[in-house]
């Protein structure tokens, strides 16, 4: 007798055997009971979730000697021939390898002939999205006026590639990823029936690795039977499937938590030397960090792909990990995991991400800056010296004058209740507390805030360039025409507030001519009750800039 692989041997033979798709199987069973069988079905969903299997069971249910019935007997000649693939009334076509119009025409030429046993002819077209446009059009003609004795079941993993005219003529069913517990239960059933000794933790790892595809899980189990001598252990699964040992994940998460760049680089170097798949490691690390996130936010959460004996350690690491930092790590790793599909050097990509995560002062994104703030707060609360990368924030906070002691909360200061993203240093800063490069990096964000507040003035402000930090003041360079407009106390106050919102730094702003001497204008701290009217010439310049207007003729008021 020919050897059958596990996924073929254990292929479901009835609707009740199909795992994780009850929303589909129950609907089909009800339709058969009520005699409301459609002439065309479209089965959509990820690979390995039971689309073609369900199509075969449907064919048996329709053509069973006792049918149509929602519970085919699997004993009559029709059921047995469909099960072993020899039925001439059920024709299967793989569109991935038979996509040309000639193959479809050959298939459709058989349609006029009735089924041999007086039931229905069922055409199952797998990966239907692979058909050519000509093949789709040929198929469409038959779907528009299908013969009474014919049923089509089209299966696809990419329904958006199927022509809308085809979709509109089919009943659509969307198959879901099968849950890990459902896969694990099915694997246990198969293992017990086959006399396979396997650890429960190993079953959990296989179910996790299958990512919703039961067929893949059965294939992995079959590999492990050959790989293992006696009992299949979780160590066997990790070794064979290329999963990352949990100890490595704990170690690298600790490295991220303490911001140790050197240790992280050595860790990545060791992974490479030992032949680890870096992309797989990033994926497993993301799952590990997700488990930490769940524990922090969901009481009694059940971590995925985690051995029972490590649950307590996972909880301890979740408690020690800063929530804001954890979210920053997850976002950063998710980005590079997506980029890694096209990366020529994934190790370099990972090392850059590591530097970004542990040296957040180089990252001006909101997540990166908030991560640094959280680190500094934790260090202050713990009475420890902040990391070197947090020196700027430490210096800035140390300059908070006594009258502003109540503003030390790093997230409480900002105009219009907006949250600053770097700190809340209030007062004049020396040149060491903030560097001009940092200001230049955030300048686009500053201008965006100005644009939101005063759209008509944006172009004047955008004409300026951050020049330097001079005696604790931010110096902007302008051409004369723009400088004259910008350096009003109201406009400088608008710029100063925008810088404060983006960076948290309350730094005075001054203007100078490009390559000229500085002219300082004091910023009045109290808000004006209403806006000061602009001089007429400034209004004209404002209209010209905003609407692209040109002066075509000057008319004196006396001439009107």
SEKOLNU-420167 format. One line per field, with one value per residue (C-alpha): residue number from 1; residue in three letters; x, y, z. Coordinates in steps of 0.02 Angstrom, whole numbers, plus 50000, padded with zeros to 5 digits. Layout:
N
k <- c(NUM,...)
r <- c(ALA,...)
X <- c(X,...)
Y <- c(Y,...)
Z <- c(Z,...)
***
This chain:
560
k <- c(1,2,3,4,5,6,7,8,9,10,11,12,13,14,15,16,17,18,19,20,21,22,23,24,25,26,27,28,29,30,31,32,33,34,35,36,37,38,39,40,41,42,43,44,45,46,47,48,49,50,51,52,53,54,55,56,57,58,59,60,61,62,63,64,65,66,67,68,69,70,71,72,73,74,75,76,77,78,79,80,81,82,83,84,85,86,87,88,89,90,91,92,93,94,95,96,97,98,99,100,101,102,103,104,105,106,107,108,109,110,111,112,113,114,115,116,117,118,119,120,121,122,123,124,125,126,127,128,129,130,131,132,133,134,135,136,137,138,139,140,141,142,143,144,145,146,147,148,149,150,151,152,153,154,155,156,157,158,159,160,161,162,163,164,165,166,167,168,169,170,171,172,173,174,175,176,177,178,179,180,181,182,183,184,185,186,187,188,189,190,191,192,193,194,195,196,197,198,199,200,201,202,203,204,205,206,207,208,209,210,211,212,213,214,215,216,217,218,219,220,221,222,223,224,225,226,227,228,229,230,231,232,233,234,235,236,237,238,239,240,241,242,243,244,245,246,247,248,249,250,251,252,253,254,255,256,257,258,259,260,261,262,263,264,265,266,267,268,269,270,271,272,273,274,275,276,277,278,279,280,281,282,283,284,285,286,287,288,289,290,291,292,293,294,295,296,297,298,299,300,301,302,303,304,305,306,307,308,309,310,311,312,313,314,315,316,317,318,319,320,321,322,323,324,325,326,327,328,329,330,331,332,333,334,335,336,337,338,339,340,341,342,343,344,345,346,347,348,349,350,351,352,353,354,355,356,357,358,359,360,361,362,363,364,365,366,367,368,369,370,371,372,373,374,375,376,377,378,379,380,381,382,383,384,385,386,387,388,389,390,391,392,393,394,395,396,397,398,399,400,401,402,403,404,405,406,407,408,409,410,411,412,413,414,415,416,417,418,419,420,421,422,423,424,425,426,427,428,429,430,431,432,433,434,435,436,437,438,439,440,441,442,443,444,445,446,447,448,449,450,451,452,453,454,455,456,457,458,459,460,461,462,463,464,465,466,467,468,469,470,471,472,473,474,475,476,477,478,479,480,481,482,483,484,485,486,487,488,489,490,491,492,493,494,495,496,497,498,499,500,501,502,503,504,505,506,507,508,509,510,511,512,513,514,515,516,517,518,519,520,521,522,523,524,525,526,527,528,529,530,531,532,533,534,535,536,537,538,539,540,541,542,543,544,545,546,547,548,549,550,551,552,553,554,555,556,557,558,559,560)
r <- c(UNK,UNK,UNK,UNK,UNK,UNK,UNK,UNK,UNK,UNK,UNK,UNK,UNK,UNK,UNK,UNK,UNK,UNK,UNK,UNK,UNK,UNK,UNK,UNK,UNK,UNK,UNK,UNK,UNK,UNK,UNK,UNK,UNK,UNK,UNK,UNK,UNK,UNK,UNK,UNK,UNK,UNK,UNK,UNK,UNK,UNK,UNK,UNK,UNK,UNK,UNK,UNK,UNK,UNK,UNK,UNK,UNK,UNK,UNK,UNK,UNK,UNK,UNK,UNK,UNK,UNK,UNK,UNK,UNK,UNK,UNK,UNK,UNK,UNK,UNK,UNK,UNK,UNK,UNK,UNK,UNK,UNK,UNK,UNK,UNK,UNK,UNK,UNK,UNK,UNK,UNK,UNK,UNK,UNK,UNK,UNK,UNK,UNK,UNK,UNK,UNK,UNK,UNK,UNK,UNK,UNK,UNK,UNK,UNK,UNK,UNK,UNK,UNK,UNK,UNK,UNK,UNK,UNK,UNK,UNK,UNK,UNK,UNK,UNK,UNK,UNK,UNK,UNK,UNK,UNK,UNK,UNK,UNK,UNK,UNK,UNK,UNK,UNK,UNK,UNK,UNK,UNK,UNK,UNK,UNK,UNK,UNK,UNK,UNK,UNK,UNK,UNK,UNK,UNK,UNK,UNK,UNK,UNK,UNK,UNK,UNK,UNK,UNK,UNK,UNK,UNK,UNK,UNK,UNK,UNK,UNK,UNK,UNK,UNK,UNK,UNK,UNK,UNK,UNK,UNK,UNK,UNK,UNK,UNK,UNK,UNK,UNK,UNK,UNK,UNK,UNK,UNK,UNK,UNK,UNK,UNK,UNK,UNK,UNK,UNK,UNK,UNK,UNK,UNK,UNK,UNK,UNK,UNK,UNK,UNK,UNK,UNK,UNK,UNK,UNK,UNK,UNK,UNK,UNK,UNK,UNK,UNK,UNK,UNK,UNK,UNK,UNK,UNK,UNK,UNK,UNK,UNK,UNK,UNK,UNK,UNK,UNK,UNK,UNK,UNK,UNK,UNK,UNK,UNK,UNK,UNK,UNK,UNK,UNK,UNK,UNK,UNK,UNK,UNK,UNK,UNK,UNK,UNK,UNK,UNK,UNK,UNK,UNK,UNK,UNK,UNK,UNK,UNK,UNK,UNK,UNK,UNK,UNK,UNK,UNK,UNK,UNK,UNK,UNK,UNK,UNK,UNK,UNK,UNK,UNK,UNK,UNK,UNK,UNK,UNK,UNK,UNK,UNK,UNK,UNK,UNK,UNK,UNK,UNK,UNK,UNK,UNK,UNK,UNK,UNK,UNK,UNK,UNK,UNK,UNK,UNK,UNK,UNK,UNK,UNK,UNK,UNK,UNK,UNK,UNK,UNK,UNK,UNK,UNK,UNK,UNK,UNK,UNK,UNK,UNK,UNK,UNK,UNK,UNK,UNK,UNK,UNK,UNK,UNK,UNK,UNK,UNK,UNK,UNK,UNK,UNK,UNK,UNK,UNK,UNK,UNK,UNK,UNK,UNK,UNK,UNK,UNK,UNK,UNK,UNK,UNK,UNK,UNK,UNK,UNK,UNK,UNK,UNK,UNK,UNK,UNK,UNK,UNK,UNK,UNK,UNK,UNK,UNK,UNK,UNK,UNK,UNK,UNK,UNK,UNK,UNK,UNK,UNK,UNK,UNK,UNK,UNK,UNK,UNK,UNK,UNK,UNK,UNK,UNK,UNK,UNK,UNK,UNK,UNK,UNK,UNK,UNK,UNK,UNK,UNK,UNK,UNK,UNK,UNK,UNK,UNK,UNK,UNK,UNK,UNK,UNK,UNK,UNK,UNK,UNK,UNK,UNK,UNK,UNK,UNK,UNK,UNK,UNK,UNK,UNK,UNK,UNK,UNK,UNK,UNK,UNK,UNK,UNK,UNK,UNK,UNK,UNK,UNK,UNK,UNK,UNK,UNK,UNK,UNK,UNK,UNK,UNK,UNK,UNK,UNK,UNK,UNK,UNK,UNK,UNK,UNK,UNK,UNK,UNK,UNK,UNK,UNK,UNK,UNK,UNK,UNK,UNK,UNK,UNK,UNK,UNK,UNK,UNK,UNK,UNK,UNK,UNK,UNK,UNK,UNK,UNK,UNK,UNK,UNK,UNK,UNK,UNK,UNK,UNK,UNK,UNK,UNK,UNK,UNK,UNK,UNK,UNK,UNK,UNK,UNK,UNK,UNK,UNK,UNK,UNK,UNK,UNK,UNK,UNK,UNK,UNK,UNK,UNK,UNK,UNK,UNK,UNK,UNK,UNK,UNK,UNK,UNK,UNK,UNK,UNK,UNK,UNK,UNK,UNK,UNK,UNK,UNK,UNK,UNK,UNK,UNK,UNK,UNK,UNK,UNK,UNK,UNK,UNK,UNK,UNK,UNK,UNK,UNK,UNK,UNK)
X <- c(50000,50068,50126,50014,50079,49991,49900,49828,49790,49702,49613,49436,49301,49147,49099,49113,49295,49346,49438,49413,49290,49121,49051,49071,49031,48870,48811,48845,48758,48603,48602,48608,48467,48357,48400,48478,48641,48723,48795,48960,49060,49217,49323,49449,49580,49759,49844,49822,49655,49543,49478,49501,49459,49293,49262,49285,49171,49041,49055,49029,48881,48798,48835,48820,48703,48603,48606,48611,48649,48751,48826,48898,48910,49090,49040,48952,49046,49027,49098,49243,49292,49290,49396,49529,49525,49462,49287,49251,49112,49231,49366,49506,49614,49765,49759,49938,50002,49854,49818,49811,49648,49673,49666,49509,49425,49467,49391,49235,49210,49161,49023,48880,48897,48792,48867,48881,48775,48641,48704,48808,48973,49083,49228,49357,49479,49620,49719,49593,49674,49817,49710,49748,49623,49570,49542,49437,49328,49304,49254,49139,49033,48995,48960,48835,48725,48780,48701,48587,48701,48862,48934,49093,49202,49339,49476,49602,49723,49710,49528,49570,49651,49490,49388,49238,49124,49176,49157,48981,48923,48986,48938,49093,49158,49310,49416,49508,49676,49647,49680,49832,49723,49621,49779,49854,49697,49699,49885,49853,49714,49828,49976,49871,49796,49968,50050,50168,50241,50257,50271,50125,50246,50309,50131,50110,50268,50214,50041,50121,50244,50105,50030,49852,49885,49838,49916,50084,50067,50037,50185,50297,50236,50280,50456,50479,50428,50578,50692,50662,50714,50579,50480,50465,50521,50511,50700,50673,50544,50657,50803,50709,50597,50731,50641,50739,50779,50682,50843,50912,50753,50760,50943,50918,50765,50872,51004,50873,50805,50973,51024,51187,51244,51408,51325,51192,51318,51415,51250,51207,51384,51366,51197,51277,51427,51313,51212,51048,50918,50919,50746,50674,50758,50678,50508,50529,50592,50437,50328,50427,50403,50219,50205,50283,50159,50012,50069,50087,49914,49801,49772,49790,49852,49914,50080,50105,50249,50310,50350,50256,50414,50464,50301,50359,50520,50422,50312,50466,50541,50375,50371,50549,50524,50470,50302,50348,50516,50432,50316,50465,50557,50406,50377,50561,50576,50413,50479,50642,50555,50450,50603,50702,50607,50706,50865,51029,51113,50987,51122,51167,50983,50966,51122,51057,50891,50985,51079,50914,50833,50974,51033,50867,50948,50988,50805,50694,50531,50402,50427,50614,50610,50476,50581,50727,50616,50552,50730,50781,50630,50666,50846,50796,50666,50791,50922,51043,51147,51061,51138,51260,51135,51018,51142,51050,50889,50978,51060,50898,50800,50933,50902,50720,50707,50632,50471,50438,50470,50290,50324,50452,50336,50419,50253,50151,50216,50166,50057,49875,49899,50005,50129,50312,50421,50593,50586,50529,50682,50616,50725,50878,50993,51180,51254,51294,51115,51053,51146,51096,51093,50954,50855,50883,50819,50655,50636,50513,50401,50415,50362,50215,50150,50170,50077,49935,49924,49949,49944,49960,50126,50206,50308,50390,50447,50498,50618,50724,50859,50919,51093,51168,51142,51215,51213,51067,50965,50913,50972,50877,50946,50831,50839,50796,50618,50570,50666,50573,50409,50460,50548,50391,50367,50207,50287,50440,50327,50237,50403,50463,50304,50318,50496,50437,50296,50410,50565,50509,50645,50587,50727,50720,50721,50815,50837,50983,51015,51095,51284,51247,51248,51118,50977,50893,50710,50645,50497,50357,50302,50121,49995,49921,49736,49718,49831,49923,49873,50011,50074,49993,50151,50162,49981,50015,50168,50064,49930,50060,50144,49985,49889,50030,49965,50059,50046,49987,49952,49974,49831,49839,49691,49682,49648,49492)
Y <- c(50000,50171,50282,50430,50589,50642,50789,50675,50532,50649,50756,50792,50684,50772,50950,50912,50858,51028,51128,51313,51355,51324,51488,51411,51228,51268,51382,51250,51114,51224,51263,51078,51039,51172,51130,51302,51247,51383,51354,51441,51466,51566,51502,51635,51627,51588,51429,51273,51324,51196,51276,51129,51005,51093,51092,50903,50876,50986,50879,50721,50796,50839,50675,50551,50404,50462,50643,50781,50771,50877,50715,50611,50426,50403,50224,50234,50225,50412,50461,50339,50393,50577,50536,50446,50570,50451,50522,50578,50691,50798,50881,50979,51106,51196,51365,51402,51273,51268,51452,51465,51484,51316,51220,51313,51280,51096,51093,51184,51073,50932,51034,50985,50804,50755,50665,50477,50440,50570,50696,50852,50883,50985,51086,51139,51272,51303,51467,51539,51711,51642,51627,51741,51875,51770,51619,51724,51782,51604,51550,51699,51647,51482,51563,51682,51538,51381,51213,51140,50993,51093,51174,51277,51297,51426,51435,51576,51653,51821,51864,52044,51976,51892,51990,52080,52002,51830,51881,51946,51776,51675,51649,51702,51617,51685,51556,51613,51571,51424,51469,51395,51304,51222,51168,51103,51001,50925,50883,50797,50694,50641,50605,50495,50400,50374,50322,50472,50526,50715,50847,50967,51114,51043,51039,51221,51270,51178,51260,51431,51405,51351,51527,51470,51335,51161,51079,51157,51098,50918,50931,50990,50849,50724,50796,50784,50600,50565,50685,50622,50453,50429,50570,50733,50874,51063,51064,50955,51079,51229,51143,51075,51224,51355,51439,51545,51476,51572,51602,51706,51810,51846,51895,52014,52094,52127,52209,52324,52364,52423,52508,52412,52442,52347,52192,52201,52210,52063,51967,51996,51947,51783,51748,51770,51662,51520,51528,51594,51664,51848,51881,51733,51798,51970,51888,51783,51935,52031,51890,51892,52080,52060,51936,52066,52194,52077,52040,52226,52270,52116,52027,51838,51849,51687,51715,51628,51510,51512,51360,51349,51347,51516,51608,51675,51740,51823,51910,51973,52045,52127,52212,52278,52341,52522,52521,52669,52592,52426,52506,52596,52430,52345,52486,52493,52305,52295,52424,52333,52164,52233,52312,52150,52068,52174,52203,52141,52147,52109,52103,52284,52331,52246,52332,52502,52464,52413,52578,52670,52577,52597,52769,52856,53029,52999,52971,53125,53028,53050,52871,52890,53053,52992,52836,52945,53047,52891,52828,52993,52995,52818,52862,53016,52921,52782,52908,52846,52946,52961,52882,52985,53000,53092,53229,53362,53329,53322,53490,53565,53510,53570,53747,53754,53911,53896,53984,53846,53697,53643,53619,53481,53348,53312,53293,53438,53593,53657,53787,53741,53582,53498,53371,53418,53276,53313,53395,53550,53656,53830,53984,54037,53893,53896,53837,53665,53626,53620,53611,53691,53522,53464,53621,53594,53416,53473,53631,53554,53505,53681,53756,53635,53697,53878,53834,53760,53916,54050,53978,54149,54183,54015,54064,54208,54093,53956,54079,54081,53956,53908,53982,53951,53954,54116,54152,54037,54109,54030,54140,54133,54204,54297,54408,54587,54587,54430,54478,54642,54547,54400,54496,54574,54520,54428,54326,54285,54228,54114,54037,54018,53927,53811,53765,53734,53619,53513,53506,53559,53693,53869,53959,54143,54173,54314,54364,54421,54462,54322,54346,54501,54555,54497,54609,54545,54576,54538,54420,54482,54336,54389,54349,54495,54520,54530,54528,54691,54753,54738,54891,54915,54866,54703,54663,54689,54575,54446,54444,54431,54283,54192,54207,54232,54407,54539,54729,54783,54966,55079,55200,55334,55352,55533,55478,55380)
Z <- c(50000,49952,50093,50127,50209,50368,50291,50155,50273,50394,50265,50329,50249,50317,50359,50544,50521,50451,50585,50620,50480,50562,50492,50318,50348,50443,50302,50170,50273,50291,50104,50061,50184,50106,49926,49897,49816,49712,49538,49584,49744,49778,49923,49978,50114,50166,50109,50212,50288,50200,50040,49920,50058,50088,49900,49895,50045,49960,49803,49906,49999,49832,49743,49887,49854,50004,49953,49927,50113,50236,50303,50158,50197,50133,50090,49922,49757,49727,49898,49885,49710,49761,49915,49814,49670,49537,49511,49334,49398,49504,49400,49482,49391,49463,49377,49430,49306,49185,49163,48974,48882,48795,48961,49014,48848,48862,49035,48982,48830,48948,49028,48910,48961,49111,49261,49248,49400,49374,49501,49477,49390,49507,49436,49566,49502,49626,49627,49505,49515,49410,49253,49107,49055,48905,49018,49137,48993,48933,49108,49126,48977,49063,49232,49153,49091,49184,49141,49274,49310,49339,49496,49501,49656,49629,49762,49783,49907,49818,49780,49733,49574,49518,49391,49471,49340,49404,49586,49558,49495,49643,49823,49918,50075,50168,50258,50413,50487,50604,50785,50873,51003,50864,50773,50935,50972,50798,50812,50979,50899,50756,50871,50986,50840,50760,50924,50924,51091,51095,51230,51248,51237,51071,51004,51055,50962,50804,50811,50833,50690,50571,50579,50549,50418,50481,50328,50372,50551,50496,50378,50521,50633,50498,50484,50671,50672,50559,50652,50829,50896,51027,51109,51012,51126,51115,51087,50932,50866,50895,50810,50659,50622,50652,50796,50920,51091,51223,51322,51178,51171,51357,51344,51198,51279,51433,51323,51248,51420,51487,51324,51304,51124,51138,51209,51074,50932,51004,51020,50836,50787,50883,50801,50631,50674,50731,50571,50641,50521,50572,50499,50595,50753,50729,50704,50862,50958,50905,50972,51135,51154,51112,51255,51371,51308,51339,51516,51552,51487,51493,51660,51649,51469,51395,51305,51138,51101,51280,51386,51550,51654,51581,51615,51784,51708,51569,51697,51788,51630,51585,51755,51735,51556,51533,51439,51328,51285,51248,51121,51043,51024,50946,50821,50771,50748,50652,50530,50497,50485,50343,50261,50278,50134,50012,50113,50040,50211,50347,50481,50447,50452,50621,50689,50636,50721,50879,50879,50856,51001,51128,51071,51056,51056,50873,50831,50816,50794,50930,50988,50999,51095,51216,51243,51297,51411,51496,51522,51601,51715,51772,51808,51908,52009,52044,52100,51967,51846,51677,51524,51423,51283,51400,51446,51348,51440,51607,51575,51516,51667,51787,51725,51778,51884,52059,52011,51884,51998,51975,51789,51806,51736,51570,51481,51551,51464,51293,51215,51187,51292,51159,51222,51199,51145,51215,51383,51473,51503,51538,51531,51436,51392,51367,51202,51271,51320,51141,50977,50813,50723,50837,50796,50610,50624,50702,50599,50476,50622,50694,50527,50515,50683,50625,50465,50566,50676,50543,50366,50283,50370,50337,50185,50279,50419,50296,50213,50370,50416,50591,50594,50767,50954,51024,51211,51238,51095,50931,50786,50621,50459,50338,50187,50233,50165,50260,50417,50435,50439,50549,50687,50759,50940,50897,50759,50862,51003,50879,50826,51004,51054,50904,50951,51128,51072,50963,51073,51245,51244,51289,51196,51142,50955,50867,50685,50578,50398,50303,50328,50431,50612,50735,50781,50939,50972,51146,51157,51269,51379,51406,51270,51177,51197,51010,50859,50818,50645,50515,50422,50249,50156,50254,50213,50028,50039,50132,49997,49861,49944,49993,49829,49704,49664,49566,49573,49401,49443,49593,49628,49760,49876,49824,49644,49691)
***
